[in-house]
Amino acid sequence: MNESSQEQALFKRMTETKIPGLIGQLAIPTIISMLISAVYNTADTFFVSQLGTSASGAVGIVFSVMAIIQSFGFMLGLGAGSQISRLLGAQESDKANMIAASSFISSLVLGSFITLFGLFFMDPLMKMLGATPTILPFAADYARYIFLGAPVMCASYVLNNLLRSEGKATFAMIGITAGGVLNIILDPIFIFFFHMGIAGAAIATLLSQCISFVLLLSVFIRGKSALHLHIRNISREFETYSKIIQVGFPSFTRQGLASVATAMLNAQAAAFGDSAVAAMSIVGRLFQLVYSVIIGLGQGFQPVAGHNYGAKKYDRVREAIIFSIKAGTISLTVLALCLFILAPQIMAAFRADDGDVIAIGSFAMRSQCLSMLVMPFYTITSMTYQVLGRSTKATILSAARQGIFFLPLILILPRVFALKGVQCSQPIADLGSFLLALILMMPLLKELKSNAL
């Protein structure tokens, strides 16, 4: 199939296929890749937890570092991807190629700066992120290799989002899944068989990220993508990079605030001992796994909304929003019920010999389950505004959950309710985010309905 035929086939598929089936085709591979990513992060936590409570807490500290790297990768990837999906919908492939190549080279450069900064300021960063004196040596050993992998990680996030923006979710899934499975296999080998401890878990993560990067890049090299990352497509215009950052800034805000929120959570939990830090770290990883379902659904929804908005098919955009919210709510309701019932048993699987970790984590997990039911509405609303290019409202929504609501709560509630305040801050923040999303979504749905007439 020549390039023009490939573009026409993509346009027809994205603008004519029935919405439920189309979102399912794109979301299922994305959900699988998100789940695998979350599973190997959880696997890190599980295997490292066998080394002790302080080591388990270190994973939570370094999770903030990974969130920072991810925030830059998603900013460039989603900033490019949301524009590309609309440009492909408007059949402007040359502009789409320029944005794709420019975002890719930007990710490698930015990732290299993160590596240098992180290695140079290692110990101060770990302390700032909440590492106690007993957790610090473990955190530094783990973070060293994560910082080394920053360029590859940033670039992988960009390549993943570029593929999803053109509806190639299966290729994106293969790249991420292969790396994730390898990580899970290598973790116990490096940690226990080679006796490398927590550094072994970090090396396993680094190697898996490199494999994912190679597989994702190979899709473009082999001509399986409608986008071309040729050097001639790299823009020399500042406006190109400014627009990528502007559109992707809500993702940076969301992921960056997730890192800040995790650091604040760790710092507040540290006042109640290493067991509290470890428990909240485990709960955080588990809910990253749960939320990967709705994030994956949303990332499957975004190219559908973007293509159809670019093609001015507003009725299909509205249908995609409503369908995604319904599907996400049903999925998370089932997951929330399972986690609420099995909370103590799940925590015991990580630290069976530490009753404090089990008790603290079980209460936090059950509290979080109560707010899970409203997360699909909030997440889809935020992603909708981003893919439509309405960056101001998208940024406000992205900042809401772990910034506008969570940061004040995590500073205030522990002073009033001690450890219970640490455990309940996130669920309360989630409810506040839902109310804000509700206020912003209703006018948008009316607007799309009016434009479709």
TORKOL-4160 file (C-alpha; in steps of 0.2 Angstrom, whole numbers, padded with zeros to 4 digits, m for minus):
453
<pt num="1" X="0000" Y="0000" Z="0000"/>
<pt num="2" X="0007" Y="0017" Z="m0005"/>
<pt num="3" X="0008" Y="0032" Z="0007"/>
<pt num="4" X="m0007" Y="0040" Z="0000"/>
<pt num="5" X="m0018" Y="0025" Z="0001"/>
<pt num="6" X="m0012" Y="0021" Z="0019"/>
<pt num="7" X="m0017" Y="0039" Z="0024"/>
<pt num="8" X="m0034" Y="0037" Z="0016"/>
<pt num="9" X="m0037" Y="0020" Z="0024"/>
<pt num="10" X="m0033" Y="0028" Z="0041"/>
<pt num="11" X="m0044" Y="0042" Z="0038"/>
<pt num="12" X="m0059" Y="0031" Z="0033"/>
<pt num="13" X="m0056" Y="0020" Z="0048"/>
<pt num="14" X="m0055" Y="0033" Z="0061"/>
<pt num="15" X="m0070" Y="0043" Z="0054"/>
<pt num="16" X="m0082" Y="0029" Z="0049"/>
<pt num="17" X="m0080" Y="0014" Z="0060"/>
<pt num="18" X="m0093" Y="0013" Z="0074"/>
<pt num="19" X="m0087" Y="0022" Z="0089"/>
<pt num="20" X="m0088" Y="0007" Z="0102"/>
<pt num="21" X="m0079" Y="m0005" Z="0091"/>
<pt num="22" X="m0066" Y="0008" Z="0086"/>
<pt num="23" X="m0062" Y="0014" Z="0104"/>
<pt num="24" X="m0062" Y="m0005" Z="0109"/>
<pt num="25" X="m0049" Y="m0008" Z="0095"/>
<pt num="26" X="m0038" Y="0006" Z="0100"/>
<pt num="27" X="m0041" Y="0005" Z="0119"/>
<pt num="28" X="m0038" Y="m0014" Z="0122"/>
<pt num="29" X="m0020" Y="m0014" Z="0116"/>
<pt num="30" X="m0017" Y="0002" Z="0125"/>
<pt num="31" X="m0025" Y="m0004" Z="0141"/>
<pt num="32" X="m0014" Y="m0020" Z="0140"/>
<pt num="33" X="0002" Y="m0010" Z="0138"/>
<pt num="34" X="m0003" Y="0002" Z="0152"/>
<pt num="35" X="m0007" Y="m0014" Z="0163"/>
<pt num="36" X="0010" Y="m0022" Z="0159"/>
<pt num="37" X="0019" Y="m0006" Z="0163"/>
<pt num="38" X="0010" Y="m0004" Z="0179"/>
<pt num="39" X="0013" Y="m0023" Z="0183"/>
<pt num="40" X="0031" Y="m0022" Z="0181"/>
<pt num="41" X="0032" Y="m0006" Z="0192"/>
<pt num="42" X="0022" Y="m0016" Z="0205"/>
<pt num="43" X="0033" Y="m0031" Z="0202"/>
<pt num="44" X="0048" Y="m0020" Z="0206"/>
<pt num="45" X="0039" Y="m0015" Z="0222"/>
<pt num="46" X="0035" Y="m0034" Z="0226"/>
<pt num="47" X="0052" Y="m0041" Z="0224"/>
<pt num="48" X="0061" Y="m0026" Z="0232"/>
<pt num="49" X="0049" Y="m0027" Z="0247"/>
<pt num="50" X="0057" Y="m0044" Z="0250"/>
<pt num="51" X="0073" Y="m0035" Z="0255"/>
<pt num="52" X="0065" Y="m0026" Z="0269"/>
<pt num="53" X="0054" Y="m0011" Z="0274"/>
<pt num="54" X="0067" Y="0002" Z="0270"/>
<pt num="55" X="0070" Y="m0005" Z="0253"/>
<pt num="56" X="0051" Y="m0005" Z="0249"/>
<pt num="57" X="0050" Y="0013" Z="0254"/>
<pt num="58" X="0065" Y="0017" Z="0242"/>
<pt num="59" X="0054" Y="0011" Z="0228"/>
<pt num="60" X="0041" Y="0024" Z="0232"/>
<pt num="61" X="0054" Y="0038" Z="0233"/>
<pt num="62" X="0061" Y="0034" Z="0216"/>
<pt num="63" X="0044" Y="0032" Z="0209"/>
<pt num="64" X="0043" Y="0051" Z="0210"/>
<pt num="65" X="0059" Y="0052" Z="0199"/>
<pt num="66" X="0051" Y="0040" Z="0186"/>
<pt num="67" X="0035" Y="0051" Z="0187"/>
<pt num="68" X="0046" Y="0067" Z="0183"/>
<pt num="69" X="0054" Y="0058" Z="0168"/>
<pt num="70" X="0037" Y="0052" Z="0162"/>
<pt num="71" X="0030" Y="0069" Z="0164"/>
<pt num="72" X="0042" Y="0076" Z="0151"/>
<pt num="73" X="0040" Y="0061" Z="0139"/>
<pt num="74" X="0021" Y="0063" Z="0140"/>
<pt num="75" X="0022" Y="0081" Z="0138"/>
<pt num="76" X="0031" Y="0079" Z="0121"/>
<pt num="77" X="0022" Y="0064" Z="0116"/>
<pt num="78" X="0004" Y="0069" Z="0120"/>
<pt num="79" X="0008" Y="0087" Z="0114"/>
<pt num="80" X="0013" Y="0080" Z="0097"/>
<pt num="81" X="0000" Y="0066" Z="0097"/>
<pt num="82" X="m0015" Y="0077" Z="0100"/>
<pt num="83" X="m0010" Y="0088" Z="0086"/>
<pt num="84" X="m0005" Y="0074" Z="0074"/>
<pt num="85" X="m0022" Y="0065" Z="0076"/>
<pt num="86" X="m0031" Y="0082" Z="0072"/>
<pt num="87" X="m0019" Y="0085" Z="0057"/>
<pt num="88" X="m0022" Y="0067" Z="0050"/>
<pt num="89" X="m0041" Y="0070" Z="0052"/>
<pt num="90" X="m0039" Y="0086" Z="0042"/>
<pt num="91" X="m0027" Y="0076" Z="0030"/>
<pt num="92" X="m0012" Y="0087" Z="0033"/>
<pt num="93" X="0001" Y="0073" Z="0033"/>
<pt num="94" X="0017" Y="0085" Z="0030"/>
<pt num="95" X="0013" Y="0095" Z="0046"/>
<pt num="96" X="0010" Y="0079" Z="0056"/>
<pt num="97" X="0027" Y="0072" Z="0050"/>
<pt num="98" X="0036" Y="0088" Z="0055"/>
<pt num="99" X="0028" Y="0087" Z="0073"/>
<pt num="100" X="0032" Y="0069" Z="0075"/>
<pt num="101" X="0051" Y="0071" Z="0070"/>
<pt num="102" X="0053" Y="0087" Z="0081"/>
<pt num="103" X="0045" Y="0079" Z="0096"/>
<pt num="104" X="0056" Y="0064" Z="0095"/>
<pt num="105" X="0073" Y="0073" Z="0094"/>
<pt num="106" X="0067" Y="0084" Z="0108"/>
<pt num="107" X="0064" Y="0069" Z="0119"/>
<pt num="108" X="0082" Y="0063" Z="0117"/>
<pt num="109" X="0089" Y="0080" Z="0121"/>
<pt num="110" X="0078" Y="0083" Z="0136"/>
<pt num="111" X="0081" Y="0066" Z="0143"/>
<pt num="112" X="0100" Y="0069" Z="0142"/>
<pt num="113" X="0098" Y="0084" Z="0152"/>
<pt num="114" X="0088" Y="0075" Z="0165"/>
<pt num="115" X="0102" Y="0062" Z="0166"/>
<pt num="116" X="0116" Y="0074" Z="0170"/>
<pt num="117" X="0105" Y="0084" Z="0182"/>
<pt num="118" X="0099" Y="0068" Z="0192"/>
<pt num="119" X="0117" Y="0061" Z="0193"/>
<pt num="120" X="0125" Y="0077" Z="0199"/>
<pt num="121" X="0112" Y="0081" Z="0212"/>
<pt num="122" X="0107" Y="0063" Z="0218"/>
<pt num="123" X="0107" Y="0063" Z="0237"/>
<pt num="124" X="0099" Y="0081" Z="0239"/>
<pt num="125" X="0085" Y="0075" Z="0227"/>
<pt num="126" X="0082" Y="0059" Z="0236"/>
<pt num="127" X="0081" Y="0068" Z="0253"/>
<pt num="128" X="0069" Y="0081" Z="0245"/>
<pt num="129" X="0058" Y="0067" Z="0238"/>
<pt num="130" X="0056" Y="0061" Z="0256"/>
<pt num="131" X="0070" Y="0048" Z="0259"/>
<pt num="132" X="0074" Y="0045" Z="0277"/>
<pt num="133" X="0092" Y="0041" Z="0283"/>
<pt num="134" X="0088" Y="0023" Z="0282"/>
<pt num="135" X="0079" Y="0023" Z="0265"/>
<pt num="136" X="0092" Y="0035" Z="0257"/>
<pt num="137" X="0106" Y="0022" Z="0252"/>
<pt num="138" X="0093" Y="0011" Z="0244"/>
<pt num="139" X="0085" Y="0025" Z="0235"/>
<pt num="140" X="0101" Y="0031" Z="0228"/>
<pt num="141" X="0106" Y="0014" Z="0222"/>
<pt num="142" X="0089" Y="0012" Z="0213"/>
<pt num="143" X="0088" Y="0030" Z="0206"/>
<pt num="144" X="0106" Y="0030" Z="0198"/>
<pt num="145" X="0101" Y="0018" Z="0184"/>
<pt num="146" X="0084" Y="0026" Z="0182"/>
<pt num="147" X="0092" Y="0043" Z="0178"/>
<pt num="148" X="0104" Y="0034" Z="0166"/>
<pt num="149" X="0089" Y="0028" Z="0156"/>
<pt num="150" X="0080" Y="0045" Z="0155"/>
<pt num="151" X="0084" Y="0048" Z="0137"/>
<pt num="152" X="0077" Y="0031" Z="0132"/>
<pt num="153" X="0062" Y="0032" Z="0143"/>
<pt num="154" X="0057" Y="0050" Z="0137"/>
<pt num="155" X="0059" Y="0044" Z="0119"/>
<pt num="156" X="0049" Y="0028" Z="0122"/>
<pt num="157" X="0035" Y="0038" Z="0129"/>
<pt num="158" X="0035" Y="0049" Z="0113"/>
<pt num="159" X="0036" Y="0035" Z="0101"/>
<pt num="160" X="0022" Y="0026" Z="0110"/>
<pt num="161" X="0011" Y="0041" Z="0109"/>
<pt num="162" X="0015" Y="0045" Z="0090"/>
<pt num="163" X="0009" Y="0027" Z="0086"/>
<pt num="164" X="m0007" Y="0029" Z="0096"/>
<pt num="165" X="m0011" Y="0046" Z="0088"/>
<pt num="166" X="m0012" Y="0037" Z="0071"/>
<pt num="167" X="m0022" Y="0022" Z="0077"/>
<pt num="168" X="m0007" Y="0010" Z="0078"/>
<pt num="169" X="m0011" Y="0005" Z="0096"/>
<pt num="170" X="m0006" Y="m0013" Z="0093"/>
<pt num="171" X="0012" Y="m0009" Z="0088"/>
<pt num="172" X="0013" Y="0003" Z="0103"/>
<pt num="173" X="0007" Y="m0012" Z="0114"/>
<pt num="174" X="0020" Y="m0024" Z="0108"/>
<pt num="175" X="0034" Y="m0012" Z="0111"/>
<pt num="176" X="0029" Y="m0008" Z="0129"/>
<pt num="177" X="0023" Y="m0026" Z="0133"/>
<pt num="178" X="0039" Y="m0034" Z="0128"/>
<pt num="179" X="0049" Y="m0022" Z="0139"/>
<pt num="180" X="0037" Y="m0025" Z="0154"/>
<pt num="181" X="0038" Y="m0044" Z="0153"/>
<pt num="182" X="0057" Y="m0044" Z="0152"/>
<pt num="183" X="0057" Y="m0033" Z="0167"/>
<pt num="184" X="0047" Y="m0045" Z="0177"/>
<pt num="185" X="0058" Y="m0059" Z="0172"/>
<pt num="186" X="0074" Y="m0050" Z="0175"/>
<pt num="187" X="0069" Y="m0043" Z="0192"/>
<pt num="188" X="0071" Y="m0059" Z="0203"/>
<pt num="189" X="0086" Y="m0064" Z="0193"/>
<pt num="190" X="0096" Y="m0049" Z="0196"/>
<pt num="191" X="0090" Y="m0046" Z="0214"/>
<pt num="192" X="0091" Y="m0063" Z="0221"/>
<pt num="193" X="0101" Y="m0074" Z="0209"/>
<pt num="194" X="0115" Y="m0062" Z="0206"/>
<pt num="195" X="0113" Y="m0054" Z="0223"/>
<pt num="196" X="0113" Y="m0037" Z="0216"/>
<pt num="197" X="0099" Y="m0031" Z="0228"/>
<pt num="198" X="0089" Y="m0015" Z="0224"/>
<pt num="199" X="0102" Y="m0010" Z="0211"/>
<pt num="200" X="0097" Y="m0026" Z="0201"/>
<pt num="201" X="0079" Y="m0021" Z="0200"/>
<pt num="202" X="0084" Y="m0004" Z="0193"/>
<pt num="203" X="0095" Y="m0012" Z="0180"/>
<pt num="204" X="0081" Y="m0024" Z="0175"/>
<pt num="205" X="0070" Y="m0008" Z="0173"/>
<pt num="206" X="0084" Y="0000" Z="0162"/>
<pt num="207" X="0086" Y="m0014" Z="0151"/>
<pt num="208" X="0068" Y="m0017" Z="0148"/>
<pt num="209" X="0066" Y="0001" Z="0144"/>
<pt num="210" X="0080" Y="0000" Z="0131"/>
<pt num="211" X="0071" Y="m0015" Z="0123"/>
<pt num="212" X="0054" Y="m0006" Z="0122"/>
<pt num="213" X="0063" Y="0009" Z="0114"/>
<pt num="214" X="0071" Y="m0002" Z="0100"/>
<pt num="215" X="0055" Y="m0011" Z="0096"/>
<pt num="216" X="0045" Y="0005" Z="0095"/>
<pt num="217" X="0058" Y="0014" Z="0084"/>
<pt num="218" X="0059" Y="m0001" Z="0073"/>
<pt num="219" X="0040" Y="0002" Z="0068"/>
<pt num="220" X="0046" Y="0018" Z="0060"/>
<pt num="221" X="0062" Y="0012" Z="0053"/>
<pt num="222" X="0053" Y="m0003" Z="0044"/>
<pt num="223" X="0040" Y="0009" Z="0037"/>
<pt num="224" X="0025" Y="0002" Z="0046"/>
<pt num="225" X="0020" Y="0019" Z="0052"/>
<pt num="226" X="0011" Y="0033" Z="0042"/>
<pt num="227" X="0022" Y="0045" Z="0051"/>
<pt num="228" X="0040" Y="0048" Z="0046"/>
<pt num="229" X="0054" Y="0053" Z="0058"/>
<pt num="230" X="0067" Y="0058" Z="0045"/>
<pt num="231" X="0079" Y="0071" Z="0049"/>
<pt num="232" X="0073" Y="0083" Z="0035"/>
<pt num="233" X="0056" Y="0083" Z="0044"/>
<pt num="234" X="0064" Y="0091" Z="0060"/>
<pt num="235" X="0057" Y="0109" Z="0062"/>
<pt num="236" X="0069" Y="0124" Z="0064"/>
<pt num="237" X="0054" Y="0135" Z="0070"/>
<pt num="238" X="0053" Y="0139" Z="0088"/>
<pt num="239" X="0034" Y="0140" Z="0086"/>
<pt num="240" X="0033" Y="0121" Z="0082"/>
<pt num="241" X="0041" Y="0116" Z="0099"/>
<pt num="242" X="0031" Y="0130" Z="0108"/>
<pt num="243" X="0015" Y="0122" Z="0102"/>
<pt num="244" X="0020" Y="0105" Z="0106"/>
<pt num="245" X="0024" Y="0110" Z="0124"/>
<pt num="246" X="0008" Y="0121" Z="0125"/>
<pt num="247" X="m0003" Y="0107" Z="0120"/>
<pt num="248" X="0007" Y="0094" Z="0130"/>
<pt num="249" X="0008" Y="0105" Z="0146"/>
<pt num="250" X="m0008" Y="0097" Z="0154"/>
<pt num="251" X="0001" Y="0080" Z="0153"/>
<pt num="252" X="0017" Y="0088" Z="0161"/>
<pt num="253" X="0006" Y="0096" Z="0174"/>
<pt num="254" X="m0003" Y="0080" Z="0178"/>
<pt num="255" X="0013" Y="0069" Z="0179"/>
<pt num="256" X="0024" Y="0083" Z="0187"/>
<pt num="257" X="0011" Y="0086" Z="0200"/>
<pt num="258" X="0010" Y="0067" Z="0203"/>
<pt num="259" X="0029" Y="0067" Z="0207"/>
<pt num="260" X="0027" Y="0082" Z="0219"/>
<pt num="261" X="0012" Y="0074" Z="0227"/>
<pt num="262" X="0021" Y="0058" Z="0229"/>
<pt num="263" X="0036" Y="0067" Z="0237"/>
<pt num="264" X="0024" Y="0076" Z="0249"/>
<pt num="265" X="0015" Y="0060" Z="0253"/>
<pt num="266" X="0031" Y="0052" Z="0257"/>
<pt num="267" X="0037" Y="0066" Z="0268"/>
<pt num="268" X="0021" Y="0067" Z="0278"/>
<pt num="269" X="0021" Y="0048" Z="0280"/>
<pt num="270" X="0039" Y="0048" Z="0285"/>
<pt num="271" X="0033" Y="0056" Z="0302"/>
<pt num="272" X="0025" Y="0040" Z="0306"/>
<pt num="273" X="0040" Y="0028" Z="0302"/>
<pt num="274" X="0046" Y="0018" Z="0288"/>
<pt num="275" X="0031" Y="0006" Z="0289"/>
<pt num="276" X="0020" Y="0021" Z="0284"/>
<pt num="277" X="0031" Y="0026" Z="0269"/>
<pt num="278" X="0032" Y="0008" Z="0263"/>
<pt num="279" X="0013" Y="0005" Z="0265"/>
<pt num="280" X="0008" Y="0021" Z="0255"/>
<pt num="281" X="0021" Y="0017" Z="0242"/>
<pt num="282" X="0013" Y="m0001" Z="0240"/>
<pt num="283" X="m0004" Y="0007" Z="0239"/>
<pt num="284" X="0002" Y="0020" Z="0226"/>
<pt num="285" X="0009" Y="0007" Z="0215"/>
<pt num="286" X="m0007" Y="m0004" Z="0216"/>
<pt num="287" X="m0018" Y="0010" Z="0211"/>
<pt num="288" X="m0006" Y="0015" Z="0197"/>
<pt num="289" X="m0011" Y="m0003" Z="0191"/>
<pt num="290" X="m0029" Y="0000" Z="0193"/>
<pt num="291" X="m0029" Y="0018" Z="0185"/>
<pt num="292" X="m0020" Y="0011" Z="0170"/>
<pt num="293" X="m0036" Y="0004" Z="0165"/>
<pt num="294" X="m0045" Y="0021" Z="0163"/>
<pt num="295" X="m0029" Y="0029" Z="0157"/>
<pt num="296" X="m0027" Y="0016" Z="0143"/>
<pt num="297" X="m0046" Y="0018" Z="0139"/>
<pt num="298" X="m0043" Y="0037" Z="0138"/>
<pt num="299" X="m0028" Y="0035" Z="0127"/>
<pt num="300" X="m0038" Y="0024" Z="0115"/>
<pt num="301" X="m0052" Y="0037" Z="0115"/>
<pt num="302" X="m0040" Y="0052" Z="0111"/>
<pt num="303" X="m0035" Y="0048" Z="0093"/>
<pt num="304" X="m0054" Y="0044" Z="0089"/>
<pt num="305" X="m0059" Y="0061" Z="0096"/>
<pt num="306" X="m0045" Y="0070" Z="0088"/>
<pt num="307" X="m0047" Y="0063" Z="0071"/>
<pt num="308" X="m0066" Y="0066" Z="0071"/>
<pt num="309" X="m0064" Y="0084" Z="0078"/>
<pt num="310" X="m0052" Y="0087" Z="0064"/>
<pt num="311" X="m0064" Y="0080" Z="0051"/>
<pt num="312" X="m0078" Y="0091" Z="0059"/>
<pt num="313" X="m0088" Y="0076" Z="0064"/>
<pt num="314" X="m0094" Y="0082" Z="0081"/>
<pt num="315" X="m0108" Y="0070" Z="0084"/>
<pt num="316" X="m0095" Y="0056" Z="0084"/>
<pt num="317" X="m0084" Y="0066" Z="0096"/>
<pt num="318" X="m0098" Y="0067" Z="0108"/>
<pt num="319" X="m0103" Y="0049" Z="0106"/>
<pt num="320" X="m0085" Y="0044" Z="0110"/>
<pt num="321" X="m0084" Y="0054" Z="0126"/>
<pt num="322" X="m0100" Y="0047" Z="0133"/>
<pt num="323" X="m0096" Y="0029" Z="0128"/>
<pt num="324" X="m0078" Y="0031" Z="0136"/>
<pt num="325" X="m0086" Y="0038" Z="0152"/>
<pt num="326" X="m0098" Y="0023" Z="0154"/>
<pt num="327" X="m0086" Y="0010" Z="0150"/>
<pt num="328" X="m0073" Y="0017" Z="0162"/>
<pt num="329" X="m0085" Y="0018" Z="0176"/>
<pt num="330" X="m0091" Y="0000" Z="0174"/>
<pt num="331" X="m0073" Y="m0006" Z="0174"/>
<pt num="332" X="m0067" Y="0003" Z="0189"/>
<pt num="333" X="m0083" Y="m0001" Z="0199"/>
<pt num="334" X="m0079" Y="m0019" Z="0197"/>
<pt num="335" X="m0060" Y="m0017" Z="0202"/>
<pt num="336" X="m0065" Y="m0006" Z="0217"/>
<pt num="337" X="m0076" Y="m0019" Z="0224"/>
<pt num="338" X="m0063" Y="m0032" Z="0222"/>
<pt num="339" X="m0049" Y="m0022" Z="0230"/>
<pt num="340" X="m0060" Y="m0016" Z="0244"/>
<pt num="341" X="m0064" Y="m0034" Z="0249"/>
<pt num="342" X="m0046" Y="m0041" Z="0247"/>
<pt num="343" X="m0036" Y="m0026" Z="0254"/>
<pt num="344" X="m0028" Y="m0035" Z="0269"/>
<pt num="345" X="m0023" Y="m0050" Z="0259"/>
<pt num="346" X="m0016" Y="m0039" Z="0245"/>
<pt num="347" X="m0005" Y="m0029" Z="0257"/>
<pt num="348" X="0000" Y="m0045" Z="0266"/>
<pt num="349" X="0007" Y="m0052" Z="0249"/>
<pt num="350" X="0020" Y="m0038" Z="0249"/>
<pt num="351" X="0025" Y="m0037" Z="0268"/>
<pt num="352" X="0017" Y="m0052" Z="0277"/>
<pt num="353" X="0029" Y="m0050" Z="0292"/>
<pt num="354" X="0025" Y="m0031" Z="0295"/>
<pt num="355" X="0008" Y="m0029" Z="0303"/>
<pt num="356" X="0009" Y="m0010" Z="0303"/>
<pt num="357" X="0012" Y="m0010" Z="0284"/>
<pt num="358" X="m0004" Y="m0021" Z="0282"/>
<pt num="359" X="m0015" Y="m0011" Z="0293"/>
<pt num="360" X="m0010" Y="0006" Z="0286"/>
<pt num="361" X="m0010" Y="0000" Z="0268"/>
<pt num="362" X="m0027" Y="m0008" Z="0270"/>
<pt num="363" X="m0036" Y="0007" Z="0277"/>
<pt num="364" X="m0028" Y="0018" Z="0263"/>
<pt num="365" X="m0033" Y="0006" Z="0250"/>
<pt num="366" X="m0051" Y="0005" Z="0255"/>
<pt num="367" X="m0052" Y="0024" Z="0256"/>
<pt num="368" X="m0045" Y="0025" Z="0239"/>
<pt num="369" X="m0058" Y="0012" Z="0232"/>
<pt num="370" X="m0072" Y="0024" Z="0237"/>
<pt num="371" X="m0066" Y="0038" Z="0226"/>
<pt num="372" X="m0062" Y="0026" Z="0211"/>
<pt num="373" X="m0080" Y="0027" Z="0204"/>
<pt num="374" X="m0078" Y="0045" Z="0199"/>
<pt num="375" X="m0061" Y="0044" Z="0191"/>
<pt num="376" X="m0067" Y="0039" Z="0174"/>
<pt num="377" X="m0077" Y="0055" Z="0172"/>
<pt num="378" X="m0063" Y="0066" Z="0178"/>
<pt num="379" X="m0050" Y="0057" Z="0167"/>
<pt num="380" X="m0060" Y="0057" Z="0151"/>
<pt num="381" X="m0065" Y="0076" Z="0153"/>
<pt num="382" X="m0046" Y="0081" Z="0156"/>
<pt num="383" X="m0041" Y="0070" Z="0141"/>
<pt num="384" X="m0055" Y="0077" Z="0130"/>
<pt num="385" X="m0050" Y="0095" Z="0133"/>
<pt num="386" X="m0032" Y="0091" Z="0129"/>
<pt num="387" X="m0035" Y="0082" Z="0113"/>
<pt num="388" X="m0046" Y="0096" Z="0107"/>
<pt num="389" X="m0032" Y="0108" Z="0109"/>
<pt num="390" X="m0040" Y="0118" Z="0123"/>
<pt num="391" X="m0025" Y="0119" Z="0134"/>
<pt num="392" X="m0030" Y="0131" Z="0147"/>
<pt num="393" X="m0045" Y="0121" Z="0153"/>
<pt num="394" X="m0035" Y="0105" Z="0151"/>
<pt num="395" X="m0021" Y="0111" Z="0161"/>
<pt num="396" X="m0033" Y="0117" Z="0175"/>
<pt num="397" X="m0041" Y="0099" Z="0175"/>
<pt num="398" X="m0023" Y="0091" Z="0175"/>
<pt num="399" X="m0018" Y="0101" Z="0190"/>
<pt num="400" X="m0034" Y="0098" Z="0200"/>
<pt num="401" X="m0032" Y="0080" Z="0206"/>
<pt num="402" X="m0014" Y="0080" Z="0213"/>
<pt num="403" X="m0011" Y="0099" Z="0214"/>
<pt num="404" X="m0026" Y="0111" Z="0217"/>
<pt num="405" X="m0034" Y="0098" Z="0229"/>
<pt num="406" X="m0021" Y="0086" Z="0235"/>
<pt num="407" X="m0007" Y="0097" Z="0240"/>
<pt num="408" X="m0017" Y="0108" Z="0252"/>
<pt num="409" X="m0025" Y="0092" Z="0259"/>
<pt num="410" X="m0009" Y="0083" Z="0262"/>
<pt num="411" X="m0002" Y="0098" Z="0271"/>
<pt num="412" X="m0017" Y="0101" Z="0282"/>
<pt num="413" X="m0026" Y="0084" Z="0286"/>
<pt num="414" X="m0011" Y="0075" Z="0294"/>
<pt num="415" X="m0010" Y="0090" Z="0306"/>
<pt num="416" X="m0028" Y="0087" Z="0311"/>
<pt num="417" X="m0030" Y="0068" Z="0309"/>
<pt num="418" X="m0012" Y="0062" Z="0310"/>
<pt num="419" X="m0010" Y="0046" Z="0300"/>
<pt num="420" X="m0028" Y="0045" Z="0295"/>
<pt num="421" X="m0025" Y="0062" Z="0286"/>
<pt num="422" X="m0011" Y="0055" Z="0276"/>
<pt num="423" X="m0022" Y="0040" Z="0271"/>
<pt num="424" X="m0038" Y="0050" Z="0266"/>
<pt num="425" X="m0030" Y="0065" Z="0257"/>
<pt num="426" X="m0030" Y="0057" Z="0240"/>
<pt num="427" X="m0048" Y="0050" Z="0240"/>
<pt num="428" X="m0055" Y="0067" Z="0245"/>
<pt num="429" X="m0044" Y="0076" Z="0232"/>
<pt num="430" X="m0052" Y="0064" Z="0219"/>
<pt num="431" X="m0070" Y="0069" Z="0224"/>
<pt num="432" X="m0065" Y="0087" Z="0222"/>
<pt num="433" X="m0058" Y="0084" Z="0205"/>
<pt num="434" X="m0074" Y="0075" Z="0199"/>
<pt num="435" X="m0085" Y="0090" Z="0204"/>
<pt num="436" X="m0073" Y="0102" Z="0194"/>
<pt num="437" X="m0074" Y="0090" Z="0179"/>
<pt num="438" X="m0093" Y="0090" Z="0180"/>
<pt num="439" X="m0094" Y="0109" Z="0179"/>
<pt num="440" X="m0082" Y="0109" Z="0163"/>
<pt num="441" X="m0089" Y="0094" Z="0154"/>
<pt num="442" X="m0108" Y="0099" Z="0153"/>
<pt num="443" X="m0105" Y="0115" Z="0142"/>
<pt num="444" X="m0093" Y="0105" Z="0131"/>
<pt num="445" X="m0106" Y="0091" Z="0127"/>
<pt num="446" X="m0119" Y="0105" Z="0123"/>
<pt num="447" X="m0107" Y="0113" Z="0112"/>
<pt num="448" X="m0103" Y="0097" Z="0102"/>
<pt num="449" X="m0122" Y="0093" Z="0101"/>
<pt num="450" X="m0125" Y="0111" Z="0094"/>
<pt num="451" X="m0111" Y="0110" Z="0081"/>
<pt num="452" X="m0117" Y="0093" Z="0075"/>
<pt num="453" X="m0134" Y="0100" Z="0070"/>
